[in-house]
Amino acid sequence: MADDGWYEDGEMDREAARARRVAWIGMSVVTGLFGVVVLTVAAVALVVVLALGYAMAVMD
């Protein structure tokens, strides 16, 4: 690539490494949040099932 004065020696490599780091951190945060949502939904579903089971047992 022609030297157009935008990047010093090695600056493009540092920018690419920074972009990879930011992308990795972003994907990690999104994955973590997705995991929290899944676990929360599972916990709520478990509470509902247990409450319904208890209500049915008490009604007998």
mmCIF file of the N, C-alpha and C atoms, coordinates in Angstrom:
data_MODEL
# 
_entry.id   MODEL 
# 
loop_
_atom_site.group_PDB 
_atom_site.id 
_atom_site.type_symbol 
_atom_site.label_atom_id 
_atom_site.label_alt_id 
_atom_site.label_comp_id 
_atom_site.label_asym_id 
_atom_site.label_entity_id 
_atom_site.label_seq_id 
_atom_site.pdbx_PDB_ins_code 
_atom_site.Cartn_x 
_atom_site.Cartn_y 
_atom_site.Cartn_z 
_atom_site.occupancy 
_atom_site.B_iso_or_equiv 
_atom_site.pdbx_formal_charge 
_atom_site.auth_seq_id 
_atom_site.auth_comp_id 
_atom_site.auth_asym_id 
_atom_site.auth_atom_id 
_atom_site.pdbx_PDB_model_num 
ATOM 1   N N  . MET A 1 1  ? 0.844   -1.168  0.000  1.00 0.00 ? 1  MET A N  1 
ATOM 2   C CA . MET A 1 1  ? 0.000   0.000   0.000  1.00 0.00 ? 1  MET A CA 1 
ATOM 3   C C  . MET A 1 1  ? 0.889   1.231   0.000  1.00 0.00 ? 1  MET A C  1 
ATOM 4   N N  . ALA A 1 2  ? 0.492   2.225   -0.709 1.00 0.00 ? 2  ALA A N  1 
ATOM 5   C CA . ALA A 1 2  ? 1.297   3.446   -0.794 1.00 0.00 ? 2  ALA A CA 1 
ATOM 6   C C  . ALA A 1 2  ? 1.267   4.178   0.539  1.00 0.00 ? 2  ALA A C  1 
ATOM 7   N N  . ASP A 1 3  ? 2.366   4.814   0.845  1.00 0.00 ? 3  ASP A N  1 
ATOM 8   C CA . ASP A 1 3  ? 2.443   5.577   2.084  1.00 0.00 ? 3  ASP A CA 1 
ATOM 9   C C  . ASP A 1 3  ? 1.687   6.885   1.886  1.00 0.00 ? 3  ASP A C  1 
ATOM 10  N N  . ASP A 1 4  ? 0.512   6.990   2.498  1.00 0.00 ? 4  ASP A N  1 
ATOM 11  C CA . ASP A 1 4  ? -0.288  8.196   2.327  1.00 0.00 ? 4  ASP A CA 1 
ATOM 12  C C  . ASP A 1 4  ? -0.235  9.103   3.552  1.00 0.00 ? 4  ASP A C  1 
ATOM 13  N N  . GLY A 1 5  ? 0.605   8.761   4.500  1.00 0.00 ? 5  GLY A N  1 
ATOM 14  C CA . GLY A 1 5  ? 0.779   9.613   5.657  1.00 0.00 ? 5  GLY A CA 1 
ATOM 15  C C  . GLY A 1 5  ? -0.215  9.397   6.778  1.00 0.00 ? 5  GLY A C  1 
ATOM 16  N N  . TRP A 1 6  ? -1.144  8.463   6.605  1.00 0.00 ? 6  TRP A N  1 
ATOM 17  C CA . TRP A 1 6  ? -2.139  8.241   7.646  1.00 0.00 ? 6  TRP A CA 1 
ATOM 18  C C  . TRP A 1 6  ? -1.614  7.388   8.783  1.00 0.00 ? 6  TRP A C  1 
ATOM 19  N N  . TYR A 1 7  ? -0.761  6.443   8.495  1.00 0.00 ? 7  TYR A N  1 
ATOM 20  C CA . TYR A 1 7  ? -0.284  5.522   9.520  1.00 0.00 ? 7  TYR A CA 1 
ATOM 21  C C  . TYR A 1 7  ? 1.229   5.572   9.619  1.00 0.00 ? 7  TYR A C  1 
ATOM 22  N N  . GLU A 1 8  ? 1.701   5.621   10.852 1.00 0.00 ? 8  GLU A N  1 
ATOM 23  C CA . GLU A 1 8  ? 3.134   5.493   11.115 1.00 0.00 ? 8  GLU A CA 1 
ATOM 24  C C  . GLU A 1 8  ? 3.485   4.012   11.041 1.00 0.00 ? 8  GLU A C  1 
ATOM 25  N N  . ASP A 1 9  ? 4.765   3.696   11.148 1.00 0.00 ? 9  ASP A N  1 
ATOM 26  C CA . ASP A 1 9  ? 5.188   2.292   11.136 1.00 0.00 ? 9  ASP A CA 1 
ATOM 27  C C  . ASP A 1 9  ? 4.571   1.559   12.320 1.00 0.00 ? 9  ASP A C  1 
ATOM 28  N N  . GLY A 1 10 ? 3.880   0.476   12.053 1.00 0.00 ? 10 GLY A N  1 
ATOM 29  C CA . GLY A 1 10 ? 3.303   -0.359  13.099 1.00 0.00 ? 10 GLY A CA 1 
ATOM 30  C C  . GLY A 1 10 ? 1.990   0.140   13.663 1.00 0.00 ? 10 GLY A C  1 
ATOM 31  N N  . GLU A 1 11 ? 1.574   1.327   13.299 1.00 0.00 ? 11 GLU A N  1 
ATOM 32  C CA . GLU A 1 11 ? 0.329   1.857   13.858 1.00 0.00 ? 11 GLU A CA 1 
ATOM 33  C C  . GLU A 1 11 ? -0.881  1.062   13.373 1.00 0.00 ? 11 GLU A C  1 
ATOM 34  N N  . MET A 1 12 ? -0.834  0.609   12.131 1.00 0.00 ? 12 MET A N  1 
ATOM 35  C CA . MET A 1 12 ? -1.941  -0.172  11.593 1.00 0.00 ? 12 MET A CA 1 
ATOM 36  C C  . MET A 1 12 ? -2.069  -1.498  12.345 1.00 0.00 ? 12 MET A C  1 
ATOM 37  N N  . ASP A 1 13 ? -0.923  -2.096  12.695 1.00 0.00 ? 13 ASP A N  1 
ATOM 38  C CA . ASP A 1 13 ? -0.954  -3.345  13.459 1.00 0.00 ? 13 ASP A CA 1 
ATOM 39  C C  . ASP A 1 13 ? -1.552  -3.116  14.845 1.00 0.00 ? 13 ASP A C  1 
ATOM 40  N N  . ARG A 1 14 ? -1.191  -2.017  15.472 1.00 0.00 ? 14 ARG A N  1 
ATOM 41  C CA . ARG A 1 14 ? -1.746  -1.712  16.798 1.00 0.00 ? 14 ARG A CA 1 
ATOM 42  C C  . ARG A 1 14 ? -3.244  -1.465  16.716 1.00 0.00 ? 14 ARG A C  1 
ATOM 43  N N  . GLU A 1 15 ? -3.679  -0.769  15.679 1.00 0.00 ? 15 GLU A N  1 
ATOM 44  C CA . GLU A 1 15 ? -5.112  -0.520  15.506 1.00 0.00 ? 15 GLU A CA 1 
ATOM 45  C C  . GLU A 1 15 ? -5.869  -1.831  15.286 1.00 0.00 ? 15 GLU A C  1 
ATOM 46  N N  . ALA A 1 16 ? -5.300  -2.730  14.489 1.00 0.00 ? 16 ALA A N  1 
ATOM 47  C CA . ALA A 1 16 ? -5.949  -4.023  14.241 1.00 0.00 ? 16 ALA A CA 1 
ATOM 48  C C  . ALA A 1 16 ? -6.015  -4.841  15.522 1.00 0.00 ? 16 ALA A C  1 
ATOM 49  N N  . ALA A 1 17 ? -4.947  -4.825  16.311 1.00 0.00 ? 17 ALA A N  1 
ATOM 50  C CA . ALA A 1 17 ? -4.943  -5.565  17.575 1.00 0.00 ? 17 ALA A CA 1 
ATOM 51  C C  . ALA A 1 17 ? -5.978  -4.981  18.531 1.00 0.00 ? 17 ALA A C  1 
ATOM 52  N N  . ARG A 1 18 ? -6.087  -3.669  18.554 1.00 0.00 ? 18 ARG A N  1 
ATOM 53  C CA . ARG A 1 18 ? -7.078  -3.023  19.421 1.00 0.00 ? 18 ARG A CA 1 
ATOM 54  C C  . ARG A 1 18 ? -8.494  -3.386  18.968 1.00 0.00 ? 18 ARG A C  1 
ATOM 55  N N  . ALA A 1 19 ? -8.727  -3.393  17.674 1.00 0.00 ? 19 ALA A N  1 
ATOM 56  C CA . ALA A 1 19 ? -10.050 -3.749  17.154 1.00 0.00 ? 19 ALA A CA 1 
ATOM 57  C C  . ALA A 1 19 ? -10.405 -5.187  17.516 1.00 0.00 ? 19 ALA A C  1 
ATOM 58  N N  . ARG A 1 20 ? -9.421  -6.091  17.449 1.00 0.00 ? 20 ARG A N  1 
ATOM 59  C CA . ARG A 1 20 ? -9.680  -7.481  17.838 1.00 0.00 ? 20 ARG A CA 1 
ATOM 60  C C  . ARG A 1 20 ? -10.014 -7.577  19.321 1.00 0.00 ? 20 ARG A C  1 
ATOM 61  N N  . ARG A 1 21 ? -9.286  -6.829  20.154 1.00 0.00 ? 21 ARG A N  1 
ATOM 62  C CA . ARG A 1 21 ? -9.553  -6.841  21.595 1.00 0.00 ? 21 ARG A CA 1 
ATOM 63  C C  . ARG A 1 21 ? -10.948 -6.320  21.897 1.00 0.00 ? 21 ARG A C  1 
ATOM 64  N N  . VAL A 1 22 ? -11.315 -5.215  21.277 1.00 0.00 ? 22 VAL A N  1 
ATOM 65  C CA . VAL A 1 22 ? -12.637 -4.627  21.507 1.00 0.00 ? 22 VAL A CA 1 
ATOM 66  C C  . VAL A 1 22 ? -13.728 -5.588  21.052 1.00 0.00 ? 22 VAL A C  1 
ATOM 67  N N  . ALA A 1 23 ? -13.541 -6.226  19.911 1.00 0.00 ? 23 ALA A N  1 
ATOM 68  C CA . ALA A 1 23 ? -14.535 -7.187  19.417 1.00 0.00 ? 23 ALA A CA 1 
ATOM 69  C C  . ALA A 1 23 ? -14.652 -8.373  20.362 1.00 0.00 ? 23 ALA A C  1 
ATOM 70  N N  . TRP A 1 24 ? -13.519 -8.855  20.879 1.00 0.00 ? 24 TRP A N  1 
ATOM 71  C CA . TRP A 1 24 ? -13.544 -10.005 21.794 1.00 0.00 ? 24 TRP A CA 1 
ATOM 72  C C  . TRP A 1 24 ? -14.267 -9.636  23.080 1.00 0.00 ? 24 TRP A C  1 
ATOM 73  N N  . ILE A 1 25 ? -13.975 -8.451  23.612 1.00 0.00 ? 25 ILE A N  1 
ATOM 74  C CA . ILE A 1 25 ? -14.642 -8.007  24.840 1.00 0.00 ? 25 ILE A CA 1 
ATOM 75  C C  . ILE A 1 25 ? -16.137 -7.842  24.593 1.00 0.00 ? 25 ILE A C  1 
ATOM 76  N N  . GLY A 1 26 ? -16.501 -7.275  23.459 1.00 0.00 ? 26 GLY A N  1 
ATOM 77  C CA . GLY A 1 26 ? -17.913 -7.099  23.137 1.00 0.00 ? 26 GLY A CA 1 
ATOM 78  C C  . GLY A 1 26 ? -18.654 -8.417  23.035 1.00 0.00 ? 26 GLY A C  1 
ATOM 79  N N  . MET A 1 27 ? -18.040 -9.385  22.372 1.00 0.00 ? 27 MET A N  1 
ATOM 80  C CA . MET A 1 27 ? -18.677 -10.707 22.259 1.00 0.00 ? 27 MET A CA 1 
ATOM 81  C C  . MET A 1 27 ? -18.785 -11.373 23.624 1.00 0.00 ? 27 MET A C  1 
ATOM 82  N N  . SER A 1 28 ? -17.787 -11.188 24.477 1.00 0.00 ? 28 SER A N  1 
ATOM 83  C CA . SER A 1 28 ? -17.827 -11.771 25.812 1.00 0.00 ? 28 SER A CA 1 
ATOM 84  C C  . SER A 1 28 ? -18.959 -11.170 26.642 1.00 0.00 ? 28 SER A C  1 
ATOM 85  N N  . VAL A 1 29 ? -19.135 -9.867  26.547 1.00 0.00 ? 29 VAL A N  1 
ATOM 86  C CA . VAL A 1 29 ? -20.208 -9.201  27.290 1.00 0.00 ? 29 VAL A CA 1 
ATOM 87  C C  . VAL A 1 29 ? -21.569 -9.682  26.803 1.00 0.00 ? 29 VAL A C  1 
ATOM 88  N N  . VAL A 1 30 ? -21.753 -9.753  25.494 1.00 0.00 ? 30 VAL A N  1 
ATOM 89  C CA . VAL A 1 30 ? -23.036 -10.204 24.941 1.00 0.00 ? 30 VAL A CA 1 
ATOM 90  C C  . VAL A 1 30 ? -23.318 -11.647 25.341 1.00 0.00 ? 30 VAL A C  1 
ATOM 91  N N  . THR A 1 31 ? -22.293 -12.497 25.291 1.00 0.00 ? 31 THR A N  1 
ATOM 92  C CA . THR A 1 31 ? -22.470 -13.894 25.681 1.00 0.00 ? 31 THR A CA 1 
ATOM 93  C C  . THR A 1 31 ? -22.826 -14.002 27.159 1.00 0.00 ? 31 THR A C  1 
ATOM 94  N N  . GLY A 1 32 ? -22.161 -13.220 27.986 1.00 0.00 ? 32 GLY A N  1 
ATOM 95  C CA . GLY A 1 32 ? -22.462 -13.224 29.422 1.00 0.00 ? 32 GLY A CA 1 
ATOM 96  C C  . GLY A 1 32 ? -23.880 -12.769 29.705 1.00 0.00 ? 32 GLY A C  1 
ATOM 97  N N  . LEU A 1 33 ? -24.311 -11.706 29.045 1.00 0.00 ? 33 LEU A N  1 
ATOM 98  C CA . LEU A 1 33 ? -25.680 -11.224 29.244 1.00 0.00 ? 33 LEU A CA 1 
ATOM 99  C C  . LEU A 1 33 ? -26.702 -12.251 28.778 1.00 0.00 ? 33 LEU A C  1 
ATOM 100 N N  . PHE A 1 34 ? -26.418 -12.908 27.664 1.00 0.00 ? 34 PHE A N  1 
ATOM 101 C CA . PHE A 1 34 ? -27.320 -13.954 27.180 1.00 0.00 ? 34 PHE A CA 1 
ATOM 102 C C  . PHE A 1 34 ? -27.422 -15.083 28.207 1.00 0.00 ? 34 PHE A C  1 
ATOM 103 N N  . GLY A 1 35 ? -26.290 -15.464 28.791 1.00 0.00 ? 35 GLY A N  1 
ATOM 104 C CA . GLY A 1 35 ? -26.294 -16.503 29.819 1.00 0.00 ? 35 GLY A CA 1 
ATOM 105 C C  . GLY A 1 35 ? -27.113 -16.103 31.034 1.00 0.00 ? 35 GLY A C  1 
ATOM 106 N N  . VAL A 1 36 ? -26.993 -14.849 31.446 1.00 0.00 ? 36 VAL A N  1 
ATOM 107 C CA . VAL A 1 36 ? -27.772 -14.360 32.589 1.00 0.00 ? 36 VAL A CA 1 
ATOM 108 C C  . VAL A 1 36 ? -29.261 -14.421 32.280 1.00 0.00 ? 36 VAL A C  1 
ATOM 109 N N  . VAL A 1 37 ? -29.648 -14.033 31.079 1.00 0.00 ? 37 VAL A N  1 
ATOM 110 C CA . VAL A 1 37 ? -31.066 -14.073 30.695 1.00 0.00 ? 37 VAL A CA 1 
ATOM 111 C C  . VAL A 1 37 ? -31.575 -15.510 30.693 1.00 0.00 ? 37 VAL A C  1 
ATOM 112 N N  . VAL A 1 38 ? -30.800 -16.426 30.136 1.00 0.00 ? 38 VAL A N  1 
ATOM 113 C CA . VAL A 1 38 ? -31.218 -17.833 30.085 1.00 0.00 ? 38 VAL A CA 1 
ATOM 114 C C  . VAL A 1 38 ? -31.383 -18.391 31.495 1.00 0.00 ? 38 VAL A C  1 
ATOM 115 N N  . LEU A 1 39 ? -30.423 -18.120 32.374 1.00 0.00 ? 39 LEU A N  1 
ATOM 116 C CA . LEU A 1 39 ? -30.517 -18.622 33.746 1.00 0.00 ? 39 LEU A CA 1 
ATOM 117 C C  . LEU A 1 39 ? -31.690 -17.995 34.496 1.00 0.00 ? 39 LEU A C  1 
ATOM 118 N N  . THR A 1 40 ? -31.966 -16.730 34.249 1.00 0.00 ? 40 THR A N  1 
ATOM 119 C CA . THR A 1 40 ? -33.099 -16.070 34.900 1.00 0.00 ? 40 THR A CA 1 
ATOM 120 C C  . THR A 1 40 ? -34.418 -16.680 34.447 1.00 0.00 ? 40 THR A C  1 
ATOM 121 N N  . VAL A 1 41 ? -34.555 -16.909 33.162 1.00 0.00 ? 41 VAL A N  1 
ATOM 122 C CA . VAL A 1 41 ? -35.784 -17.532 32.649 1.00 0.00 ? 41 VAL A CA 1 
ATOM 123 C C  . VAL A 1 41 ? -35.945 -18.937 33.222 1.00 0.00 ? 41 VAL A C  1 
ATOM 124 N N  . ALA A 1 42 ? -34.857 -19.694 33.298 1.00 0.00 ? 42 ALA A N  1 
ATOM 125 C CA . ALA A 1 42 ? -34.931 -21.045 33.863 1.00 0.00 ? 42 ALA A CA 1 
ATOM 126 C C  . ALA A 1 42 ? -35.332 -20.996 35.336 1.00 0.00 ? 42 ALA A C  1 
ATOM 127 N N  . ALA A 1 43 ? -34.799 -20.046 36.095 1.00 0.00 ? 43 ALA A N  1 
ATOM 128 C CA . ALA A 1 43 ? -35.140 -19.928 37.514 1.00 0.00 ? 43 ALA A CA 1 
ATOM 129 C C  . ALA A 1 43 ? -36.608 -19.553 37.693 1.00 0.00 ? 43 ALA A C  1 
ATOM 130 N N  . VAL A 1 44 ? -37.099 -18.629 36.889 1.00 0.00 ? 44 VAL A N  1 
ATOM 131 C CA . VAL A 1 44 ? -38.509 -18.231 36.978 1.00 0.00 ? 44 VAL A CA 1 
ATOM 132 C C  . VAL A 1 44 ? -39.406 -19.406 36.612 1.00 0.00 ? 44 VAL A C  1 
ATOM 133 N N  . ALA A 1 45 ? -39.057 -20.142 35.572 1.00 0.00 ? 45 ALA A N  1 
ATOM 134 C CA . ALA A 1 45 ? -39.852 -21.311 35.178 1.00 0.00 ? 45 ALA A CA 1 
ATOM 135 C C  . ALA A 1 45 ? -39.866 -22.351 36.294 1.00 0.00 ? 45 ALA A C  1 
ATOM 136 N N  . LEU A 1 46 ? -38.732 -22.561 36.945 1.00 0.00 ? 46 LEU A N  1 
ATOM 137 C CA . LEU A 1 46 ? -38.669 -23.522 38.048 1.00 0.00 ? 46 LEU A CA 1 
ATOM 138 C C  . LEU A 1 46 ? -39.558 -23.084 39.205 1.00 0.00 ? 46 LEU A C  1 
ATOM 139 N N  . VAL A 1 47 ? -39.526 -21.806 39.542 1.00 0.00 ? 47 VAL A N  1 
ATOM 140 C CA . VAL A 1 47 ? -40.370 -21.295 40.626 1.00 0.00 ? 47 VAL A CA 1 
ATOM 141 C C  . VAL A 1 47 ? -41.842 -21.476 40.278 1.00 0.00 ? 47 VAL A C  1 
ATOM 142 N N  . VAL A 1 48 ? -42.224 -21.199 39.050 1.00 0.00 ? 48 VAL A N  1 
ATOM 143 C CA . VAL A 1 48 ? -43.625 -21.350 38.640 1.00 0.00 ? 48 VAL A CA 1 
ATOM 144 C C  . VAL A 1 48 ? -44.049 -22.809 38.724 1.00 0.00 ? 48 VAL A C  1 
ATOM 145 N N  . VAL A 1 49 ? -43.216 -23.711 38.240 1.00 0.00 ? 49 VAL A N  1 
ATOM 146 C CA . VAL A 1 49 ? -43.553 -25.143 38.284 1.00 0.00 ? 49 VAL A CA 1 
ATOM 147 C C  . VAL A 1 49 ? -43.676 -25.620 39.724 1.00 0.00 ? 49 VAL A C  1 
ATOM 148 N N  . LEU A 1 50 ? -42.746 -25.215 40.573 1.00 0.00 ? 50 LEU A N  1 
ATOM 149 C CA . LEU A 1 50 ? -42.818 -25.622 41.981 1.00 0.00 ? 50 LEU A CA 1 
ATOM 150 C C  . LEU A 1 50 ? -44.046 -25.034 42.672 1.00 0.00 ? 50 LEU A C  1 
ATOM 151 N N  . ALA A 1 51 ? -44.388 -23.786 42.370 1.00 0.00 ? 51 ALA A N  1 
ATOM 152 C CA . ALA A 1 51 ? -45.568 -23.170 42.971 1.00 0.00 ? 51 ALA A CA 1 
ATOM 153 C C  . ALA A 1 51 ? -46.839 -23.884 42.522 1.00 0.00 ? 51 ALA A C  1 
ATOM 154 N N  . LEU A 1 52 ? -46.918 -24.221 41.246 1.00 0.00 ? 52 LEU A N  1 
ATOM 155 C CA . LEU A 1 52 ? -48.098 -24.948 40.766 1.00 0.00 ? 52 LEU A CA 1 
ATOM 156 C C  . LEU A 1 52 ? -48.173 -26.341 41.385 1.00 0.00 ? 52 LEU A C  1 
ATOM 157 N N  . GLY A 1 53 ? -47.035 -26.994 41.501 1.00 0.00 ? 53 GLY A N  1 
ATOM 158 C CA . GLY A 1 53 ? -47.014 -28.315 42.138 1.00 0.00 ? 53 GLY A CA 1 
ATOM 159 C C  . GLY A 1 53 ? -47.444 -28.246 43.588 1.00 0.00 ? 53 GLY A C  1 
ATOM 160 N N  . TYR A 1 54 ? -46.982 -27.234 44.298 1.00 0.00 ? 54 TYR A N  1 
ATOM 161 C CA . TYR A 1 54 ? -47.374 -27.061 45.700 1.00 0.00 ? 54 TYR A CA 1 
ATOM 162 C C  . TYR A 1 54 ? -48.868 -26.764 45.806 1.00 0.00 ? 54 TYR A C  1 
ATOM 163 N N  . ALA A 1 55 ? -49.370 -25.907 44.919 1.00 0.00 ? 55 ALA A N  1 
ATOM 164 C CA . ALA A 1 55 ? -50.793 -25.564 44.948 1.00 0.00 ? 55 ALA A CA 1 
ATOM 165 C C  . ALA A 1 55 ? -51.652 -26.790 44.671 1.00 0.00 ? 55 ALA A C  1 
ATOM 166 N N  . MET A 1 56 ? -51.226 -27.626 43.743 1.00 0.00 ? 56 MET A N  1 
ATOM 167 C CA . MET A 1 56 ? -51.997 -28.836 43.447 1.00 0.00 ? 56 MET A CA 1 
ATOM 168 C C  . MET A 1 56 ? -51.936 -29.816 44.608 1.00 0.00 ? 56 MET A C  1 
ATOM 169 N N  . ALA A 1 57 ? -50.798 -29.892 45.294 1.00 0.00 ? 57 ALA A N  1 
ATOM 170 C CA . ALA A 1 57 ? -50.669 -30.811 46.427 1.00 0.00 ? 57 ALA A CA 1 
ATOM 171 C C  . ALA A 1 57 ? -51.520 -30.346 47.601 1.00 0.00 ? 57 ALA A C  1 
ATOM 172 N N  . VAL A 1 58 ? -51.610 -29.056 47.808 1.00 0.00 ? 58 VAL A N  1 
ATOM 173 C CA . VAL A 1 58 ? -52.385 -28.515 48.926 1.00 0.00 ? 58 VAL A CA 1 
ATOM 174 C C  . VAL A 1 58 ? -53.877 -28.681 48.669 1.00 0.00 ? 58 VAL A C  1 
ATOM 175 N N  . MET A 1 59 ? -54.299 -28.622 47.413 1.00 0.00 ? 59 MET A N  1 
ATOM 176 C CA . MET A 1 59 ? -55.720 -28.711 47.086 1.00 0.00 ? 59 MET A CA 1 
ATOM 177 C C  . MET A 1 59 ? -56.292 -30.104 47.331 1.00 0.00 ? 59 MET A C  1 
ATOM 178 N N  . ASP A 1 60 ? -55.445 -31.111 47.378 1.00 0.00 ? 60 ASP A N  1 
ATOM 179 C CA . ASP A 1 60 ? -55.966 -32.483 47.561 1.00 0.00 ? 60 ASP A CA 1 
ATOM 180 C C  . ASP A 1 60 ? -56.480 -32.734 48.936 1.00 0.00 ? 60 ASP A C  1 
# 
